[in-house]
């Protein structure tokens, strides 16, 4: 097998060796080198969790293979236990399927736990309609934990949207260990039922692909050196950097693509694979008045300082700053300290919480220009150490040189909390990764699809194959080849085509490795979007396993696509954007399905569905016409010889007095009249804007094309748009019509 480099593994294989159980990884010594020369198989890997700033070389380990590895067979293997991986495991684990979830660190949860970013980057509708129901339930569980804490203030306890840290970047911030515990609770039922197995500290080192399918994934335990060979039917790459892609030979992009390739306004003229977004090791500090906790000056501090890396960038530590722009508009800079504050002591006045707890993830500790994708292990380890030095350097600057709000310099009162992130050095267990390798997908989401400047209306470009939603600015941390790449977006969708590649049919991306560009990745990489990606990948994987198919065939088959979308929305995963239909709405699934299929067309100018408003007769006619594929006959209705049409049937031949040929729903109204679904009212009028009554719908429900009973209690009751959607959904999901729209 040809050697390949990946982010943290380099495979070297000699001839004539049997892959096996292995020995614990260490820095290569004479014995290891002798084994390598004698024909043993070795894997060189970086144990990121073990990387220390002062000893980067100790994170580089060599694992020697000898003997036969333990074989683990499963239906679905999910490699990577970040937010996408956990969400995928939750949605894939179901009776009849076996799911294995692996993670290279000690903690599941990725961005919100092991990467330290537990002040979530979200959208303004995340509490209601802007995220998956399971993600919302996780957030609710975190809030319940804090509400149950002794000493919480009555005001906070009663708050529906409690934010323990009262930070200003997010609607919810918390200690990472709390999220870790709640993720464990979510996964516990699947573990107890034997549907799911979790493997911590396991890292992929080799992938065997035969005839376009993953047959096995060889993984090593980073502490014991033991090997396991996972043999899945479906494999999900939920790793932070798309580590399975090069191992499986899947074509991918890295860094910035060229303008010739993507035709994006903010793509560079020449591709720049090294321009990957900054990564960072966040850390957590307390502010302890009257105390001094200055750390030792870290290596490279003077170099970073001389480069102007350390700054508040116009903010102050604890005070607001108000200033005027050149255009005379007032801007307000909120306190740096509260930016990603995890716990505000004022929220827990009667508890043991004596000090605020703040997480530091700022431009000053973002490491720029030091790509760790597709680099030799020693270089990766060095750059990880450099990023740790940068974070510690920023802390040292805050403690000794930052300008104080009250005059003077330095905040020696800042205490590095080494116990919050589960590490010895107090830095996150794994760096916060903003950009991954990205598959060469059937559909590449580009700037023109989601950017505010290149789209119109309330939503970004609509994708009929959507399997999720997201909303966040195109947020690029790093060098922008073309200034202005970071920009506003509109509420967008996740198309199934962005999860489909044709090289390895049973490998599905489930993290930041989907078909986006360097530009659009900036909007698709955030917490709720990654969760939605994982949830959809899990549903797709389970469907593929049960139907013995692959994701490419789902994309090519409308009935299968609609079934996957139906499964997603019925478990509370939105695929279409509304701001007034929450995931717990009784008709959520119906409204989502009828909107994604355009049976009920959404307004292009707003995110409103208006679920409680009456459905008009014109809207009903349009929905019937789209669902039933009604066509207006070229001539009037025909009757058998000698048959006389009734008065109602004769009425169908007449053109309504109040409907013009150019009206938007003219053809739909005429087709419904001539098929007998709807009738004219008094004075030969259709009354397009009039509400559809319950008695009318009860009558329509008996029509041979529909045959879905609707019982009316009184003639005076009008039907809401949500009720109409719920009734129509029952018809649309029948075998007769399902997949035709």
Secondary structure, 3 states (H helix, E strand, C coil): CCCCECCCEEEECCCCCCCCCCCCCECCCHHHHHHHHCCCEEEEEECHHHCCCCCHHHHEEEEEECCCCEEEEEEEEEECCCHHHHHHHHHHCCCCCCEEEEECCCCCCHHHCCCCCCECCCCCCCCCCCCCHHHHHHHHHHHHHHHCCCCCCHHHHHCCCCCCCCCCCCCCECCHHHHHHHHHHHHHHHHHCCCEEEEECEEEEEEEEECCEEEEEEEEECCCCCEEEEEEEEEEECCCCCHHHHHHCCCEECCECEHHHHCCCCCECCCECCCCCCEECCEEEEECCCCCCCCCCCCCHHHHHHCCCCCCCCCCCCCCEEEECCCCCEEEECCHHHCCEEECHHHHCCCCCCCCEEEECCHHHEECCCCCCCCCHHHHHHHHHHHHHHHHHHHHHHHHCCECCCCCECCCCEEECCCCCCCCCCECCCCECCCCCEECCCCCECHHHHEHHHCCCCECCCCCCEEEEECCCECCCCCCCCCCCCECECEEEEEHHHHCCCCCCCEEECCCCCCECCCCHHHHCCHHHHHHHHHHHHHHHHHHHHHCCCHHHHHHCHHHHHHHHHHHHHCCCCCCCCCCCCCCCCCHHHHHHHHHCCCCCCCCCCCCCCCCCECEHHHHHHHHHHHHCCCCCCCCCCCCCCCCCCHHHHHHCCCCCCCCCCCCCHHHHHHHHHHCCCCCEHHHECCCCCECEHHHHHHHCCCCCCCCCCCCCCCCCECEHHHHHHHHHHHHCCCCCCCCC
